[in-house]
Every structure is written in structure tokens, then in C-alpha cells.
Amino acid sequence: MKVKTILVSQPEPKVENSPYFELMQKHKVKIDFRPFIHIEGVPSKDVRSQKIDLNHFTAIILTSRNAVDHFFRVAEEMRYKVPEDLKYFCQSEAVAFYLQKYVVYRKRKIYVGQKDFVDLSPLIKKYKEEKFLLPASDQLNFDIPQTLNNLKVDWTQAIFYKTVMSDLSDLADVYYDILAFFSPTGIKSLFKNFPDFKQNDTRIAVFGSTTQKEALEHGLRVDIMAPSPEAPSMTMALEKYIAKTNKDK
């Protein structure tokens, strides 16, 4: 069946040259964007109730831009003056770059990993004496505590923000040829909103093996998978599928 409509379960890209817009123009498909999940900050009093005293820590581990935003939000709510000698361990260049929104880069001690959390290990190991705080969401990847425990460092996890499933009730009667998902929680949100969802002719696109696993566990048929050697991004996987499916119709 020819692809005419796609729902991407993420916010609309803010950049004008997004590959999604190229996809729309090239294949004349309609793409809508709708986050199936959103992030909500945990109030500072709830962080306190986790027995977190920010003065106790000498280093912060930041795994995402959300972690950066919510660490500084909670710090402000707690009237905690962030010391200049606080060390920042950022999972990736993107996180470190985003940190500049809050701190003057050259005056701070910032250590940056390659991409995956495990890449930070040698850097954290080098500073074993520090007291590390990990401001995280309520859905933390299991490899993070595992990595930190293996390093035998003094670290504390605190929930600074939560992943919440969005209300999608207005989409009840809307049909799309393709639904694109990027996280297991996105799939869970679909079934929380529509417990009786039947896939029928809808094609399901997923990014990442954990998202694929969640889709299969919910009895979905996965038609489009990314990343793969030929399609490292979701847009490339969609492009490949649409080009093939729409060609002969």
C-alpha cells in the first residue's frame, strides 16, 4: 500500500532544513509530529525528600540535555550556588555543548565522553575520589548504574525529571500509513491511550532495538527498522521504504 501519511512521535524539528521536510517534498507525503511522551520536572522538595543535599557533591554526571536543564532548575529552586570548581562529566559532545547555556565553558572543569555512557568510564575512573551526583529521569538505562558500580566510585542517583505519557485522545479517529517510534515508552504511550489499538495496514517504524523489543511484545509487526548499515537514521529508513513502496503504485 502506498504511503501518503506519517505520524512521527516526536516534537516537530525546529530547523528548516530537517530531513523530514525534504522527505515531504521529495515523496509528496504528509508528515505530522506529535510527542507521545514528554518530560516533567520533579519539584525541588521531592528531590530533597530523596535525601539529596547538593553541597555534598563535587562532580555531576550529565547524560542528556534534560539532565542539564533540570540540574540547574533544581539548583536554583534550592538556592544552591553552583561552585566554580564543580566538575562536569558529560556523556557526549552535544551534552557538553548544551552545558554552555548555563556555565562559562573555559572557566569550568568539563570532561566529555564519546557517545555511549561506558565511554565516560576512563574519565570517571581518573577522578575516583570525587563524590558524583547523577541527576536522572525515573527511567534510567540499566547500563549506567552497572558501569558506575563496576568503577567502585561514590555516586548517588537522584530523580530530577520524569518521562510522562502524553494524552493522545484527539487522535482516536485519525489514521496514518506509518507510525514512527523512538523509545519503548512511546510504544507504551500508544497502548495506554488506545488499549484496543489494531495495527491492520498501519506500518510501524522503530528506532533502536529496545523500541523494537517493546513493539514486538505488544504484538506489533515492525515494518521499518533503524538504525541499520544502509539507514543509520529514521528519515533514511523511511525514505528507503517509501521509495520502494510508492514506486510501483
Secondary structure, 3 states (H helix, E strand, C coil): CCCCEEEECCCCCCCCCCHHHHHHHHHCCEEEECCCEEEEECCHHHHHCCCCCHHHCCEEEECCHHHHHHHHHHHHHCCCCCCCCCEEEECCHHHHHHHCCCCCHHHCEEEECCCCHHHHHHHHHHCCCCEEEEEEECCCCCHHHHHHHHHCCEEEEEEEEEEEECCCHHHCCCCCCEEEECCHHHHHHHHHHCCCCCCCCCEEEEECHHHHHHHHHCCCCEEEEECCCCCCCHHHHHHHHHHHHHHCC
